[in-house]
Amino acid sequence: MTTFQPKATDTSATHTALWAVVAVSGVGNLVASVAQAPLVVNLATGLLTLAALTALGIRHLSARRNRA
């Protein structure tokens, strides 16, 4: 049985930018929660994090389908 070994890293700018958005918006959400910022700030940072993670998931699944 053969198994596919994916690349160790994906060096595309989009991939890197999406992970940066996840990190920054996640930290922003944490800071907004600790600082008891208005609900709108928490929702905005949370939705931004969710959108970036969704985009990363879609990219992963798309790349996986293209390899198979």
Backbone as CSV, one residue per row, in Angstrom:
resi,resn,N_x,N_y,N_z,CA_x,CA_y,CA_z,C_x,C_y,C_z
1,MET,0.830,-1.164,0.000,0.000,0.000,0.000,0.887,1.243,0.000
2,THR,0.590,2.172,-0.881,1.383,3.392,-0.947,0.630,4.525,-0.283
3,THR,1.367,5.391,0.333,0.764,6.556,0.968,1.377,7.801,0.377
4,PHE,0.578,8.848,0.330,1.042,10.125,-0.200,1.662,10.938,0.920
5,GLN,2.844,11.449,0.683,3.501,12.305,1.658,3.406,13.748,1.175
6,PRO,2.596,14.590,1.824,2.464,15.980,1.381,3.742,16.771,1.617
7,LYS,3.834,17.917,0.957,4.966,18.811,1.186,4.982,19.230,2.653
8,ALA,6.165,19.435,3.164,6.289,19.835,4.569,5.731,21.237,4.797
9,THR,5.885,22.108,3.809,5.391,23.472,3.974,4.742,23.950,2.690
10,ASP,3.816,24.844,2.838,3.208,25.523,1.705,3.688,26.961,1.787
11,THR,4.468,27.381,0.810,5.120,28.688,0.907,4.381,29.789,0.163
12,SER,3.124,29.556,-0.211,2.414,30.596,-0.942,2.122,31.784,-0.030
13,ALA,2.051,32.955,-0.650,1.799,34.181,0.104,0.398,34.167,0.716
14,THR,-0.566,33.589,-0.002,-1.935,33.532,0.511,-2.000,32.702,1.784
15,HIS,-1.339,31.576,1.778,-1.320,30.683,2.941,-0.725,31.408,4.156
16,THR,0.394,32.061,3.933,1.058,32.791,5.014,0.184,33.935,5.521
17,ALA,-0.433,34.662,4.590,-1.285,35.787,4.983,-2.494,35.319,5.782
18,LEU,-3.096,34.207,5.371,-4.256,33.691,6.101,-3.869,33.285,7.524
19,TRP,-2.723,32.643,7.684,-2.294,32.269,9.031,-1.978,33.505,9.874
20,ALA,-1.439,34.537,9.238,-1.171,35.780,9.962,-2.480,36.427,10.416
21,VAL,-3.492,36.401,9.556,-4.805,36.948,9.917,-5.401,36.163,11.082
22,VAL,-5.269,34.839,11.042,-5.774,34.006,12.146,-5.093,34.398,13.457
23,ALA,-3.782,34.538,13.421,-3.040,34.862,14.641,-3.409,36.254,15.172
24,VAL,-3.401,37.244,14.291,-3.670,38.616,14.729,-5.109,38.770,15.211
25,SER,-6.055,38.217,14.464,-7.451,38.366,14.879,-7.751,37.540,16.137
26,GLY,-7.082,36.417,16.287,-7.254,35.624,17.505,-6.754,36.369,18.737
27,VAL,-5.584,36.973,18.603,-5.042,37.770,19.711,-5.928,38.992,19.955
28,GLY,-6.392,39.605,18.880,-7.301,40.750,19.024,-8.576,40.371,19.753
29,ASN,-9.093,39.200,19.446,-10.301,38.719,20.122,-10.022,38.486,21.612
30,LEU,-8.873,37.907,21.904,-8.497,37.674,23.297,-8.373,38.994,24.056
31,VAL,-7.700,39.956,23.459,-7.520,41.256,24.106,-8.870,41.951,24.293
32,ALA,-9.726,41.873,23.275,-11.041,42.495,23.378,-11.863,41.853,24.495
33,SER,-11.728,40.553,24.659,-12.467,39.868,25.720,-11.956,40.266,27.098
34,VAL,-10.637,40.297,27.254,-10.049,40.638,28.550,-10.337,42.103,28.900
35,ALA,-10.297,42.966,27.889,-10.523,44.391,28.121,-12.008,44.738,28.201
36,GLN,-12.853,43.750,28.059,-14.298,43.936,28.080,-14.738,45.002,27.072
37,ALA,-14.219,44.860,25.853,-14.574,45.765,24.759,-16.030,45.521,24.365
38,PRO,-16.607,46.418,23.615,-17.994,46.230,23.167,-18.160,44.913,22.396
39,LEU,-19.354,44.384,22.435,-19.656,43.113,21.782,-19.327,43.136,20.294
40,VAL,-19.512,44.275,19.665,-19.233,44.399,18.232,-17.772,44.072,17.929
41,VAL,-16.856,44.490,18.785,-15.422,44.217,18.578,-15.168,42.723,18.687
42,ASN,-15.740,42.075,19.697,-15.571,40.627,19.847,-16.137,39.878,18.652
43,LEU,-17.305,40.279,18.193,-17.919,39.615,17.047,-17.100,39.816,15.778
44,ALA,-16.608,41.019,15.570,-15.824,41.306,14.365,-14.538,40.485,14.325
45,THR,-13.810,40.458,15.430,-12.560,39.696,15.448,-12.837,38.196,15.375
46,GLY,-13.891,37.751,16.007,-14.249,36.339,15.942,-14.654,35.919,14.543
47,LEU,-15.446,36.756,13.868,-15.852,36.434,12.496,-14.674,36.482,11.530
48,LEU,-13.759,37.404,11.757,-12.555,37.461,10.923,-11.707,36.200,11.099
49,THR,-11.552,35.752,12.334,-10.823,34.517,12.595,-11.514,33.336,11.928
50,LEU,-12.819,33.258,12.073,-13.589,32.174,11.458,-13.463,32.188,9.939
51,ALA,-13.520,33.365,9.336,-13.405,33.470,7.879,-12.028,33.003,7.396
52,ALA,-10.987,33.402,8.096,-9.635,32.994,7.701,-9.451,31.486,7.870
53,LEU,-9.962,30.922,8.952,-9.856,29.473,9.154,-10.662,28.713,8.115
54,THR,-11.808,29.243,7.743,-12.620,28.619,6.691,-11.869,28.636,5.369
55,ALA,-11.257,29.756,5.044,-10.483,29.850,3.804,-9.314,28.870,3.804
56,LEU,-8.643,28.727,4.938,-7.554,27.752,5.034,-8.071,26.328,4.839
57,GLY,-9.219,26.027,5.425,-9.806,24.698,5.261,-10.194,24.413,3.823
58,ILE,-10.774,25.403,3.161,-11.155,25.230,1.762,-9.919,25.022,0.895
59,ARG,-8.875,25.799,1.149,-7.618,25.625,0.393,-7.047,24.224,0.607
60,HIS,-7.104,23.750,1.836,-6.580,22.419,2.142,-7.367,21.339,1.404
61,LEU,-8.695,21.404,1.483,-9.507,20.403,0.814,-9.367,20.456,-0.693
62,SER,-9.255,21.663,-1.238,-9.085,21.814,-2.678,-7.750,21.215,-3.133
63,ALA,-6.709,21.485,-2.399,-5.383,20.944,-2.740,-5.387,19.421,-2.598
64,ARG,-6.087,18.935,-1.613,-6.149,17.489,-1.391,-6.874,16.792,-2.543
65,ARG,-7.962,17.398,-3.032,-8.695,16.825,-4.158,-7.870,16.852,-5.435
66,ASN,-7.098,17.911,-5.609,-6.279,18.032,-6.820,-5.135,17.026,-6.833
67,ARG,-4.667,16.612,-5.677,-3.587,15.620,-5.594,-4.094,14.221,-5.860
68,ALA,-5.329,13.949,-5.475,-5.858,12.585,-5.585,-6.363,12.260,-6.971
